Amino acid sequence: KIYNLKEKKGTVCRLGDPYTRVTDKKIIRYEIFGNDLFKRETNMNEFIGMKLETSQNEVGVIQSSFGTSGKFKVHFPAGTCVKDGDAIYLRFKRFMNDPNKVMHQDLVLPDRVEGTRVEGMGKKEKGKKKNKNDAATAAAAGAPTRDVKAGEIASFKKDLLENGKPSTAIITGFFTPEENIREKVGMTVVVIQTKEEGKIAGPFGKAGKCKVVFDSGVTAPVGAKVHLILS
């Protein structure tokens, strides 16, 4: 198939909490916030779950929008060394003659690398950069926003329903290994592509994956993007 490579460039506008990465002792951030990639009117739900790269080839995933001005939150499982003002890139393919203009990516998120929280660092930085107008703008707009976390289908359990569809999917990307997934049982998960809804049934393994049960089965393939509905 013939495709075009696309690239959009954004900017780091705020850094998350600092950690010392255990493997190389570098100061990293697991979360950063960006802007200049999307317009205010962009439907961010179409981009949640897509992967971004830094100039150092670190790979993160867009988790949610942030405020109402086109800002967004990015999670880096292995951490990132970017600084405030650094560039971040959204790269994808679009196949010719695709009427749906689907964005395809070959990037793979790295496994989580553990880090130790750095106490007392970054608080001034966060205070200076915090945009007080974000909350005011959202309140003035009067429009509720749906808070979600992004993940993807990693695999399926072999149990099939009478309709031939798998009923249980294994999802990655929602949680860290440290989180107690049993506390999240019953939360709603939506497959972006097919709009199928399921419920978290419990943890799967020790890497932050979870089991999601779809009462009517699920038709989306492995790798399909999903949202965990937080509010």
Backbone as numpy.savetxt, mean C-alpha at the origin, in Angstrom:
# Nx Ny Nz CAx CAy CAz Cx Cy Cz
3.14 -8.83 -26.87 2.31 -7.63 -26.87 3.18 -6.38 -26.87
2.71 -5.35 -27.53 3.42 -4.07 -27.58 2.91 -3.17 -26.46
3.84 -2.54 -25.76 3.44 -1.68 -24.66 4.30 -0.42 -24.62
3.77 0.58 -23.92 4.51 1.82 -23.67 4.92 1.87 -22.21
6.15 2.28 -21.96 6.60 2.48 -20.59 6.24 3.89 -20.14
5.64 4.00 -18.97 5.24 5.30 -18.42 5.99 5.56 -17.12
6.26 6.81 -16.87 6.92 7.18 -15.61 6.34 8.50 -15.10
5.97 8.51 -13.81 5.51 9.72 -13.15 6.45 9.98 -11.96
6.78 11.24 -11.76 7.73 11.61 -10.72 7.05 12.40 -9.62
7.28 12.00 -8.38 6.76 12.71 -7.23 7.89 13.14 -6.31
7.52 13.72 -5.16 8.51 14.25 -4.22 8.16 13.81 -2.80
9.16 13.45 -2.03 8.97 13.14 -0.62 8.71 14.45 0.13
7.56 14.53 0.82 7.22 15.77 1.52 7.21 15.61 3.03
7.30 14.38 3.50 7.30 14.14 4.95 7.84 12.74 5.20
8.57 12.59 6.30 9.16 11.30 6.66 8.45 10.70 7.86
8.34 9.38 7.86 7.78 8.68 9.01 8.80 8.52 10.11
8.48 7.73 11.12 9.37 7.53 12.26 10.67 6.86 11.82
11.79 7.24 12.44 13.09 6.68 12.08 13.37 5.36 12.80
14.03 4.46 12.09 14.45 3.17 12.65 15.90 2.92 12.24
16.61 2.13 13.04 17.94 1.65 12.66 17.78 0.24 12.10
18.09 0.06 10.82 17.93 -1.25 10.18 18.95 -2.22 10.75
18.50 -3.41 11.14 19.39 -4.35 11.84 20.48 -4.90 10.93
20.23 -4.95 9.63 21.20 -5.59 8.72 22.41 -4.72 8.41
22.21 -3.40 8.34 23.33 -2.52 7.98 23.46 -1.29 8.86
22.60 -1.18 9.91 22.65 -0.10 10.89 22.36 1.28 10.29
21.75 1.33 9.10 21.39 2.61 8.49 20.08 3.12 9.10
19.95 4.45 9.14 18.69 5.07 9.58 17.71 5.02 8.41
16.56 4.40 8.63 15.58 4.21 7.57 14.21 4.66 8.04
13.30 4.74 7.09 11.87 4.99 7.38 11.07 3.89 6.69
10.12 3.35 7.41 9.21 2.37 6.79 8.06 3.08 6.09
7.77 4.30 6.51 6.68 5.06 5.90 7.17 6.45 5.52
6.77 6.89 4.34 7.03 8.27 3.92 5.75 8.80 3.28
5.69 10.11 3.12 4.53 10.76 2.50 5.04 11.55 1.29
4.28 11.51 0.21 4.71 12.16 -1.02 3.65 13.08 -1.60
4.10 13.94 -2.53 3.18 14.78 -3.29 3.74 14.99 -4.70
3.09 15.83 -5.47 3.49 16.18 -6.84 3.34 15.03 -7.84
2.75 13.93 -7.40 2.56 12.78 -8.30 1.14 12.76 -8.86
0.19 13.22 -8.08 -1.22 13.20 -8.47 -1.85 14.58 -8.31
-2.89 14.83 -9.07 -3.64 16.07 -8.94 -4.65 15.93 -7.81
-5.12 17.07 -7.33 -6.10 17.07 -6.24 -7.33 16.23 -6.58
-7.75 16.28 -7.86 -8.99 15.59 -8.25 -8.77 14.13 -8.63
-7.54 13.63 -8.58 -7.25 12.24 -8.95 -7.96 11.27 -8.01
-8.54 10.20 -8.57 -9.14 9.13 -7.76 -8.01 8.23 -7.26
-7.60 8.42 -6.03 -6.45 7.71 -5.49 -6.69 6.21 -5.34
-7.95 5.78 -5.27 -8.22 4.34 -5.13 -7.66 3.54 -6.29
-7.51 4.17 -7.46 -6.97 3.47 -8.62 -5.47 3.20 -8.47
-4.80 3.92 -7.59 -3.35 3.81 -7.46 -2.91 3.13 -6.16
-3.82 2.95 -5.21 -3.47 2.26 -3.97 -3.07 0.82 -4.30
-1.94 0.40 -3.79 -1.42 -0.93 -4.08 -0.34 -0.93 -5.15
-0.18 0.20 -5.86 0.87 0.28 -6.87 2.22 0.55 -6.20
3.28 0.12 -6.86 4.61 0.20 -6.27 5.37 1.41 -6.80
6.16 2.01 -5.91 7.00 3.16 -6.24 8.47 2.79 -6.03
9.35 3.53 -6.70 10.79 3.32 -6.54 11.46 4.64 -6.15
12.53 4.52 -5.39 13.37 5.67 -5.10 14.54 5.68 -6.09
15.35 6.73 -6.02 16.53 6.79 -6.88 17.55 5.71 -6.53
17.43 5.14 -5.32 18.33 4.06 -4.89 17.72 2.67 -5.15
16.65 2.65 -5.97 15.97 1.40 -6.34 15.29 0.71 -5.16
14.97 1.46 -4.11 14.17 0.90 -3.02 12.71 0.87 -3.48
12.00 -0.19 -3.13 10.63 -0.38 -3.61 9.65 -0.29 -2.45
8.63 0.54 -2.63 7.56 0.67 -1.65 6.21 0.57 -2.33
5.15 0.59 -1.53 3.79 0.45 -2.08 2.92 1.59 -1.55
2.11 2.16 -2.43 1.17 3.22 -2.03 0.08 2.60 -1.16
-0.05 3.09 0.07 -1.01 2.52 1.00 -2.32 3.28 1.07
-2.26 4.61 0.93 -3.49 5.39 1.06 -3.23 6.82 0.62
-4.31 7.57 0.47 -4.18 9.00 0.25 -3.91 9.67 1.59
-3.49 10.94 1.54 -3.16 11.66 2.76 -3.64 13.09 2.58
-4.70 13.45 3.31 -5.29 14.76 3.12 -6.13 14.79 1.84
-6.34 15.98 1.31 -7.23 16.14 0.16 -6.55 16.85 -1.00
-5.22 16.93 -0.98 -4.52 17.71 -2.01 -3.65 16.85 -2.91
-3.95 15.54 -2.98 -3.18 14.67 -3.85 -1.97 14.04 -3.19
-1.79 14.24 -1.89 -0.69 13.60 -1.18 -1.02 12.13 -0.93
0.02 11.35 -0.63 -0.18 9.90 -0.47 0.85 9.35 0.51
0.52 8.18 1.05 1.38 7.50 2.03 1.97 6.25 1.39
3.28 6.03 1.58 3.98 4.89 0.98 4.64 4.06 2.07
4.52 2.74 1.98 5.15 1.82 2.93 6.29 1.09 2.24
7.46 1.06 2.89 8.64 0.35 2.39 8.93 -0.81 3.35
8.66 -2.04 2.97 8.87 -3.18 3.89 10.31 -3.32 4.35
11.27 -3.00 3.49 12.68 -3.12 3.85 13.26 -1.78 4.30
12.43 -0.74 4.35 12.89 0.58 4.74 13.47 1.37 3.57
13.54 2.68 3.74 14.12 3.54 2.72 14.98 4.61 3.38
16.02 5.02 2.67 16.93 6.05 3.16 16.64 7.43 2.55
15.51 7.60 1.88 15.22 8.87 1.23 15.14 10.01 2.25
15.37 11.21 1.76 15.29 12.41 2.58 14.12 13.27 2.09
13.71 14.19 2.93 12.67 15.15 2.56 13.10 15.90 1.30
12.24 15.89 0.28 12.56 16.58 -0.97 13.10 15.67 -2.06
13.45 14.41 -1.72 13.95 13.46 -2.72 12.84 13.06 -3.69
13.25 12.59 -4.86 12.29 12.15 -5.88 11.87 10.70 -5.64
10.64 10.39 -5.99 10.13 9.02 -6.01 9.41 8.82 -7.34
9.41 7.58 -7.83 8.95 7.32 -9.20 7.88 6.23 -9.24
6.85 6.51 -10.03 5.84 5.51 -10.35 6.05 5.10 -11.80
6.45 3.85 -12.01 6.71 3.34 -13.36 5.79 2.18 -13.65
5.24 2.16 -14.87 4.32 1.07 -15.24 4.26 0.94 -16.76
3.65 -0.16 -17.20 3.45 -0.41 -18.63 1.97 -0.25 -18.96
1.72 0.24 -20.17 0.36 0.22 -20.72 0.42 -0.45 -22.08
-0.33 -1.53 -22.24 -0.33 -2.26 -23.50 -1.15 -1.53 -24.55
-0.65 -1.57 -25.77 -1.34 -0.93 -26.89 -2.71 -1.57 -27.10
-3.67 -0.76 -27.47 -5.02 -1.21 -27.80 -5.76 -1.83 -26.62
-5.33 -1.52 -25.41 -6.05 -1.98 -24.23 -7.14 -0.95 -23.91
-8.40 -1.29 -24.11 -9.48 -0.30 -23.90 -9.60 0.14 -22.44
-9.13 -0.72 -21.50 -9.25 -0.38 -20.08 -8.04 0.39 -19.56
-6.99 0.51 -20.40 -5.78 1.24 -20.02 -5.25 0.80 -18.65
-5.17 -0.52 -18.47 -4.68 -1.09 -17.20 -3.19 -0.81 -17.04
-2.78 -0.46 -15.83 -1.37 -0.21 -15.53 -0.72 -1.49 -15.01
0.32 -1.96 -15.68 1.00 -3.20 -15.31 2.38 -2.88 -14.73
2.74 -3.59 -13.65 4.05 -3.43 -13.03 4.71 -4.79 -12.81
6.04 -4.84 -13.00 6.80 -6.06 -12.77 7.56 -6.03 -11.45
7.49 -4.93 -10.74 8.23 -4.79 -9.48 7.70 -5.75 -8.42
8.59 -6.23 -7.57 8.23 -7.12 -6.47 8.63 -6.44 -5.16
7.70 -6.40 -4.21 8.02 -5.83 -2.91 9.03 -6.71 -2.18
10.04 -6.13 -1.57 11.00 -6.95 -0.81 10.38 -7.46 0.48
11.01 -8.47 1.07 10.58 -8.94 2.39 10.88 -7.86 3.43
10.15 -7.91 4.52 10.38 -6.94 5.58 11.74 -7.17 6.22
12.45 -6.08 6.46 13.71 -6.10 7.20 13.48 -5.38 8.52
13.81 -6.03 9.61 13.52 -5.48 10.92 14.40 -4.26 11.23
13.85 -3.39 12.06 14.58 -2.21 12.51 14.24 -1.87 13.94
15.10 -1.09 14.59 14.89 -0.67 15.97 14.53 0.80 15.98
13.44 1.13 16.65 12.95 2.51 16.71 14.01 3.43 17.31
14.24 4.57 16.64 15.18 5.58 17.14 14.39 6.60 17.94
14.58 6.62 19.24 13.82 7.51 20.11 14.34 8.95 20.02
13.40 9.90 20.02 13.76 11.31 20.10 14.23 11.94 18.80
14.27 11.15 17.71 14.72 11.71 16.42 13.53 11.90 15.51
13.50 13.02 14.81 12.48 13.22 13.79 11.25 13.95 14.28
11.12 14.18 15.59 9.91 14.84 16.08 9.83 16.29 15.65
10.98 17.02 15.72 10.98 18.40 15.24 10.67 18.46 13.77
11.28 17.53 13.05 11.11 17.49 11.60 9.65 17.31 11.24
8.98 16.37 11.95 7.58 16.12 11.66 6.74 17.34 12.02
7.08 18.01 13.13 6.32 19.17 13.54 6.42 20.31 12.56
7.61 20.51 11.99 7.81 21.58 11.04 7.06 21.35 9.75
7.04 20.09 9.32 6.49 19.78 8.01 5.00 19.52 8.02
4.42 19.37 9.20 3.00 19.04 9.26 2.17 20.15 8.66
1.30 19.79 7.75 0.44 20.77 7.10 -0.87 20.88 7.87
-1.03 21.96 8.61 -2.22 22.11 9.43 -3.48 22.29 8.60
-3.30 22.64 7.35 -4.48 22.89 6.51 -5.13 21.61 6.02
-4.42 20.47 6.08 -4.99 19.22 5.56 -6.27 18.86 6.29
-6.22 18.84 7.63 -7.39 18.45 8.41 -8.51 19.47 8.23
-8.14 20.76 8.21 -9.16 21.80 8.06 -9.85 21.71 6.71
-9.05 21.43 5.68 -9.62 21.31 4.33 -10.59 20.15 4.26
-10.20 19.02 4.86 -11.07 17.83 4.83 -12.36 18.10 5.57
-12.26 18.76 6.73 -13.46 19.04 7.51 -14.37 20.01 6.77
-13.76 21.00 6.11 -14.57 21.99 5.39 -15.28 21.36 4.21
-14.64 20.38 3.61 -15.24 19.73 2.44 -16.48 18.96 2.82
-16.49 18.43 4.06 -17.67 17.71 4.53 -17.86 16.37 3.88
-16.87 15.88 3.13 -17.02 14.61 2.43 -16.19 13.55 3.14
-16.80 12.45 3.63 -16.05 11.41 4.31 -15.12 10.69 3.34
-13.94 10.34 3.81 -13.02 9.57 2.98 -12.91 8.17 3.55
-12.77 7.18 2.68 -12.69 5.79 3.12 -11.23 5.46 3.36
-10.94 5.08 4.59 -9.56 4.76 4.95 -9.31 3.29 4.66
-8.28 3.00 3.87 -7.99 1.62 3.48 -6.50 1.34 3.58
-6.17 0.05 3.62 -4.79 -0.40 3.50 -4.70 -1.30 2.28
-3.57 -1.24 1.60 -3.41 -1.99 0.36 -2.68 -3.31 0.60
-3.08 -4.31 -0.16 -2.41 -5.61 -0.13 -2.63 -6.32 -1.46
-2.24 -7.58 -1.51 -2.49 -8.35 -2.73 -2.65 -9.83 -2.39
-3.31 -10.54 -3.32 -3.53 -11.97 -3.14 -2.23 -12.72 -3.42
-1.74 -13.45 -2.41 -0.49 -14.19 -2.54 -0.73 -15.62 -3.03
-1.86 -16.22 -2.61 -2.18 -17.60 -2.99 -3.60 -17.91 -2.56
-4.05 -19.13 -2.87 -5.37 -19.59 -2.45 -5.25 -20.92 -1.72
-6.15 -21.14 -0.78 -6.27 -22.46 -0.18 -6.96 -23.37 -1.20
-6.74 -24.67 -1.09 -7.22 -25.60 -2.11 -8.71 -25.93 -1.99
-9.35 -25.53 -0.90 -10.77 -25.85 -0.74 -11.61 -25.03 -1.71
-12.38 -25.71 -2.54 -13.23 -25.05 -3.54 -14.69 -25.17 -3.15
-15.47 -24.16 -3.52 -16.91 -24.21 -3.32 -17.57 -25.02 -4.44
-18.87 -25.24 -4.33 -19.58 -25.99 -5.36 -19.54 -25.29 -6.71
-19.37 -23.97 -6.70 -19.30 -23.22 -7.96 -17.90 -23.27 -8.58
-16.99 -24.02 -7.94 -15.65 -24.17 -8.49 -14.67 -23.08 -8.10
-15.12 -22.09 -7.33 -14.25 -20.98 -6.95 -13.58 -21.27 -5.60
-12.35 -20.81 -5.41 -11.73 -20.92 -4.09 -12.42 -19.99 -3.11
-12.54 -20.44 -1.87 -13.24 -19.63 -0.87 -12.29 -18.88 0.05
-11.02 -19.30 0.09 -10.08 -18.69 1.03 -8.83 -18.22 0.29
-8.53 -16.93 0.44 -7.33 -16.35 -0.17 -6.33 -15.99 0.92
-5.05 -16.10 0.58 -3.99 -15.67 1.48 -3.52 -14.30 1.00
-3.60 -13.31 1.89 -3.32 -11.93 1.52 -2.03 -11.46 2.20
-1.23 -10.73 1.46 -0.01 -10.14 2.00 -0.06 -8.62 1.85
0.63 -7.91 2.73 0.73 -6.46 2.61 -0.06 -5.67 3.62
-1.02 -6.32 4.31 -1.85 -5.58 5.27 -1.13 -5.35 6.61
-0.39 -6.35 7.05 0.11 -6.33 8.41 1.61 -6.63 8.47
2.23 -6.18 9.54 3.62 -6.54 9.83 3.62 -7.82 10.67
4.76 -8.51 10.75 4.80 -9.74 11.56 4.48 -9.49 13.03
4.70 -8.26 13.51 4.49 -7.97 14.92 3.01 -7.77 15.28
2.18 -7.48 14.32 0.78 -7.18 14.61 0.00 -8.44 14.95
-0.97 -8.29 15.85 -1.85 -9.39 16.23 -3.03 -9.45 15.27
-2.92 -10.31 14.28 -3.95 -10.38 13.23 -5.26 -10.93 13.78
-5.21 -11.69 14.86 -6.45 -12.24 15.43 -7.39 -11.12 15.88
-6.81 -9.97 16.19 -7.65 -8.82 16.57 -8.36 -8.21 15.37
-7.94 -8.58 14.15 -8.52 -8.00 12.93 -9.57 -8.92 12.30
-9.82 -10.07 12.92 -10.78 -11.03 12.36 -12.15 -10.36 12.19
-12.75 -10.57 11.01 -14.05 -10.00 10.72 -14.00 -8.72 9.91
-12.80 -8.12 9.76 -12.69 -6.89 8.98 -12.89 -7.20 7.49
-13.44 -6.24 6.76 -13.81 -6.43 5.36 -12.62 -6.19 4.42
-12.50 -7.09 3.45 -11.48 -6.97 2.40 -12.19 -6.94 1.05
-11.80 -6.01 0.19 -12.43 -5.87 -1.13 -11.38 -6.06 -2.22
-11.69 -6.91 -3.20 -10.82 -7.07 -4.37 -11.10 -5.92 -5.32
-10.08 -5.12 -5.63 -10.29 -3.92 -6.44 -10.82 -4.27 -7.82
-10.25 -5.30 -8.43 -10.58 -5.65 -9.81 -12.00 -6.17 -9.97
-12.45 -7.01 -9.03 -13.74 -7.70 -9.19 -14.82 -7.22 -8.22
-14.45 -6.38 -7.25 -15.36 -5.86 -6.22 -15.89 -6.96 -5.30
-15.28 -8.14 -5.30 -15.70 -9.21 -4.40 -15.27 -8.87 -2.97
-16.13 -9.19 -2.00 -15.85 -8.86 -0.61 -15.67 -10.13 0.22
-14.69 -10.08 1.11 -14.46 -11.18 2.03 -14.18 -10.64 3.42
-13.96 -11.56 4.37 -13.68 -11.20 5.75 -12.39 -11.87 6.22
-11.61 -11.14 7.00 -10.40 -11.73 7.57 -10.80 -12.83 8.54
-10.18 -14.03 8.35 -10.50 -15.18 9.18 -9.40 -15.49 10.19
-8.20 -14.93 9.99 -7.12 -15.20 10.92 -5.77 -15.05 10.26
-4.69 -15.26 11.01 -3.34 -15.16 10.45 -2.98 -16.38 9.62
-1.95 -16.22 8.80 -1.42 -17.34 8.01 0.10 -17.26 8.07
0.72 -18.20 8.79 2.16 -18.17 8.95 2.58 -17.06 9.90
3.85 -16.66 9.80 4.40 -15.68 10.73 4.96 -14.45 10.04
4.58 -14.22 8.78 5.16 -13.11 8.02 4.17 -11.97 7.80
3.11 -11.93 8.61 2.13 -10.86 8.46 1.03 -11.15 7.46
1.01 -12.37 6.89 -0.06 -12.73 5.96 -1.32 -13.09 6.74
-2.45 -13.00 6.04 -3.71 -13.36 6.69 -4.60 -14.15 5.74
-5.53 -14.90 6.33 -6.52 -15.65 5.56 -7.79 -14.80 5.43
-8.33 -14.74 4.22 -9.58 -14.02 3.98 -10.57 -14.97 3.33
-11.76 -15.08 3.91 -12.79 -15.98 3.41 -13.82 -15.21 2.60
-14.10 -15.69 1.40 -15.12 -15.13 0.51 -16.27 -16.13 0.44
-17.43 -15.77 0.99 -18.55 -16.71 1.10 -18.99 -17.26 -0.25
-18.94 -16.42 -1.30 -19.36 -16.86 -2.63 -18.18 -17.23 -3.52
-16.98 -17.29 -2.93 -15.79 -17.58 -3.72 -15.19 -16.33 -4.32
-14.01 -16.46 -4.89 -13.32 -15.33 -5.49 -12.77 -15.72 -6.86
-12.93 -14.82 -7.82 -12.49 -15.09 -9.20 -11.20 -14.37 -9.55
-10.77 -13.42 -8.73 -9.56 -12.65 -9.02 -8.33 -13.57 -8.97
-7.30 -13.27 -9.77 -6.11 -14.13 -9.81 -5.11 -13.79 -8.71
-4.14 -14.66 -8.54 -3.02 -14.36 -7.66 -2.33 -13.07 -8.15
-2.00 -12.19 -7.24 -1.40 -10.90 -7.59 -2.40 -9.77 -7.67
-3.70 -10.10 -7.62 -4.73 -9.05 -7.68 -4.64 -8.16 -6.45
-4.88 -6.86 -6.64 -4.80 -5.88 -5.56 -6.09 -5.92 -4.73
-5.92 -5.78 -3.41 -7.06 -5.80 -2.51 -6.92 -4.65 -1.50
-8.05 -4.26 -0.94 -8.08 -3.21 0.09 -8.66 -3.78 1.37
-8.03 -3.43 2.48 -8.60 -3.69 3.81 -9.33 -2.43 4.24
-10.62 -2.52 4.47 -11.43 -1.35 4.82 -11.26 -1.05 6.29
-10.69 0.12 6.59 -10.43 0.51 7.98 -11.56 1.36 8.54
-12.24 2.13 7.68 -13.34 2.96 8.17 -14.26 3.30 7.01
